[in-house]
Amino acid sequence: MLVDSHCHLKDSRYGKSPFEIAEESKSEGVSLFINIATSLEDSSESSKICSDIPYVYGTVGIYPHSDLGESNDVLLYGLEKIIDGNPKIVGVGECGIDISDHTPKREMEEQTKLFEMQVELAVKKGLPVIIHNRNGDDSVLEIISRYKNQELKAVAHCFSSGWDVAQKFLDLGVYLSFSGMITYPSREDLREVVAKVPDDMFLLETDSPWLPPQGHRGELNYPKYVKIVAEKVSQVKEKPYLTVASLSTTNACRLFNINL
Ligand SMILES: [Zn+2]
C-alpha cells in the first residue's frame, strides 16, 4: 500500500472528479491520500473532499501567494473553523516561503507573518505543518527552529535542497517528502538525500497535478504516479519496493496521526 502524502485532487484540467482521480490510483496500490489546500476557499473544498471520500484526508492552509488582500486574522479564523468542524483535517498547509517571480505576490515580510501564524495554529491544534519552500531555506529553518520546543510536527514538502539543508531540517525533527523530482536525471543531489535520509523520516508524494515524474514530464501529474517515486526510492536506497512502501506509509500515518 502507498500513501500520496501531498496531492491536489481537484483541478479543472483533470476533467474528472476527485473521487475518479483517487479511485483510478488504487490499481497502482495507492489507497490513502492527503489532499492539500492552498487558499481559504480551497481549504473548504479540501474539507468537503475528505468528508465525501473515506480514504482521503485533508489539510487547510494558505499558500504564500494566495488570498492576497485578505487580512491574516480573517484567513486564520477561517482555517481554524474548518479544522474544528472536521476531524479528517490532519494538517496545516501548504504554507511557507516562496521567493520567485510569482505574480501577483505577497512580499517577504507578509509571507513570513502569514507563515508564522499558520505554524502557531498548527501547534495549537496539535497538527503537522506542510511546508512549502521555494528558495527560502534560511527563512523557513529560522521560523521552524523557533517552535522546536513546542512539539511542532512538520514535513518539508517536495524537498528539493541538498543534503546540507536536509540535515538541518532533520535536526529539527522535520520529515522530508520526496516527489517526482527525484526521478529527474539532473537531480543527483536529491538522490543523495534519498540515500541518506533515515528510514523513519521520509514521505512520498506527487504534488499532483504538478511536477510529473520522468517519463511524464510536460503532462499532468496523477496520484497513481507516487508508485514511480517509490520505485526510485527503492532503487536509490537499495531496499525492496515493499519495504519502502511500508516505511513511507508508516511514516505518513505517524505524522498525520492516522490509524489504519
Ligand atoms: Zn502542493
Boltz pocket constraint, residues with backbone or C-beta under 6 A from the ligand:
constraints:
  - pocket:
      binder: B
      contacts: [[A, 6], [A, 8], [A, 36], [A, 94], [A, 207], [A, 208]]
      max_distance: 6.0
